[in-house]
Amino acid sequence: MRNRFDRQLEQLNNELINMGSLIEEAIEMAITALMKQDAKKAKEIVDFDEEIDEKEREIESLCLKLLLQQQPVARDLRQISAALKMITDMERIGDHAADISEMTILMAGTPYIRNIEHLQTMAKEAMVMLVKSIEAYVEKDLEKAEKVIESDDIIDDLFDQIKAELIDAIYVQTRNDDTDAQCAEAKEAWDALTDAQKELVSGENADPDYFGRDTGDASKDDPLNEDNIGENELLVVSFGTSFNDSRAEDISGIEKHFRQHIRTGL
């Protein structure tokens, strides 16, 4: 009886490895499609997510069968329970890969305004963590599991870096031939608002004449200056944003908020 149970546990391990391979493939395909803006490949990944979902159902069925038929205790029970939790998290990773692919399809015809190489690095690190975590479970290797937990700091640091760059992309732009025309359009949009609509705009000293005004060295507007803002860039201010000297504090405050709270979901 025990030999049969051990064979079923080995089958469970193999199925987890197979599911991990599917997830790894999904991440790699999703990031490749994103980098190359390949909408066709992205569509394949969205469809591929169903294969991952089916694998989750198969493993879940196997786990439930082991629980009901073998009535495991202690260590074996923890192993099966852990597998059930793992496949839930792994399936969610597959969903995220599909979500990335849907965004790729949405943005396929629009050039990226920023270099997204950090995302590719982040994806590679995530794939390494995925593979090593499954290996640690199958091999019951505590040291390997602890190293996976430690390596999460690499992804956290990349996450912080990408978030800071996205914030800078929202608030700061390089002056180019279209800048003055874009600022003029923003000014016209403001002028077209009714007085009642303008009253809904929050922010200190919301002066529409700010649009297009050169801030000089824009690095002074962003104390953290994550992307090395230079003199050829200007601060882009949207409705509802402070236009006076407090903007530097506002922007750095947003970045610090991400660093302190985004990982906890607050």
C-alpha positions, 0 to 999 in steps of 0.5 A: 500500500505504501509503495503505491502511495509513494508512486502517486506522490512521485506522480504528483511531483512530476505533474508539478514539474510539468505545470512549472514548465508550462508556466515558464514557457508562458512567461517567456512567450509573453515577454518576448511578444511584449518586447517585439510587439507581436500581437499574433504570438500574444494571442497564442499565449492567451489561448495557451492559458487554458492548457495551464488551467487544465493542468491545474485541474488535473493536479487538483484532482490527483491531490483530492484523490490522495487525500480521500483514498489514502488518508495521509497523515503528518508529513504526507498531508503537508506535502499534498496540502502544499501542492494544492496551494502551489498550483493555485499560485502557479495558475495565477502566474499563468493568468498574469502572462495572459494579462500581459499578452492582452496588453501587448495586443492592445498596444501592438500598434503604438511604439513604446515611449520608454525602454522596457529591457528591465521587464525582460530581466524581471521576467528572467529572474521570475522564471528562475525563482519558479523553477528553483522553488519547484525543485526545492519542493520536489527535492525537499531542499530547505537551503534551496528554498531559502535562496529562492526567498532571498532572490525575491529581493532582486525582483523587488528592486527591479519592481521599484526601479520600473515604477520610478521610471514609469512615474518619471515618464508620466511627469517628465518628457524630453522637449521635442518639435511637438512639445509646444504644440502639445502644450498649446492643445492642453491650454486650449482644452483648459480654456474650453472647460466651463467655470464649474468644470475648472472648479473641480480641478484640484491642486495649488495655483492651478495656472493654465499658463504653466503649460509649455513653460520651461522649468530649466533643470527639471532634475530639481523637480524630482529629488529622487531623479531615478532616470537622471533627468537633464536640462533638456527635459521639462516637467509635464503637469496634468490637471489636478497636480500642483504647479508651484514649488511643492511639485517636487515634494509631490512627485518624490512622495509618490515614488516613496509611497510605491516603495513603502506600500505597493508590495503590501497591496496598500 
